[in-house]
Amino acid sequence: MKTYHRVLTIAGSDSGGGAGIQADIKAISATGSYAASAITAVTVQNTLGVEAVHPVPIDIISAQIRAVVSDIGVDAIKIGMMQSGEIIRAVCAELDAAGVKNVVVDPVMVSTSGHRLIEESAVELLRSELIPRARVITPNVPEAEILAGRKIVSQGELPLIARELSCGGRVSVLMKAGHLDDEDLVDVFYNAENDSVLELHSRRIHTKNTHGTGCTLSSAFASYLAQGLDLDDAARAARDYISRAIESGAEYSIGHGCGPVNHFFAL
């Protein structure tokens, strides 16, 4: 019998379908893996923004993770929205029990519309407990500024910032440049396992349809790791996938705000 490459996404739900668990499942599926999920929070949102966040009880979050790991099994885990310190501690305990190497953390803190998605008290736990358990993290510039504790003004700083966020060279870091102003974008991937820096070049795509780009990129990265790609190849493939999804999604109109990327551009 054939087997699937299995990815578990642990994140919040987006009722608008463009980000969170919904984007993760689309991206994992579109890149050829099997998506399972553990929902950490239910959000009330659409393309215009987040109206409310309702956290899922801690025991239910843990039980979802155990249910997937014990039966389906997991080749990679993608972690997104972690609203509170209690959720972070519970997820860390489940990661330790599962023993999965391919853990990709998207350190979600603020939505595209500017709504804060993590409690202030949880940021330090994200930095000190969750990120060190990852194989890869995928911060954008605003998230990296919070984690590093300083402003980032140019793409030239990204290799240094990536190394600063690597937990002493133990965690690989994909630094995304999209929040800066350059037309020629250079995302930077610091591979902590061979101490190298990979530059990923692209042209800026002018579109308002960027909702869920971080969720989509990190999920694609986890999917490619689940399929056995090495870190550099997974970074290249994930960056190519999100670029093509943004480019294709720019042709569509949905909702009245920031629309989603086109996860299934290849169909």
PyMOL commands that set and color helices and strands:
alter all, ss='L'
color gray80, all
select helices_A, chain A and resi 20-30+58-71+85-98+120-133+141-148+155-164+213-226+231-249
alter helices_A, ss='H'
color red, helices_A
select strands_A, chain A and resi 6-14+34-46+49-55+76-79+103-105+136-137+172-175+184-191+196-203
alter strands_A, ss='S'
color yellow, strands_A
deselect
rebuild
show_as cartoon
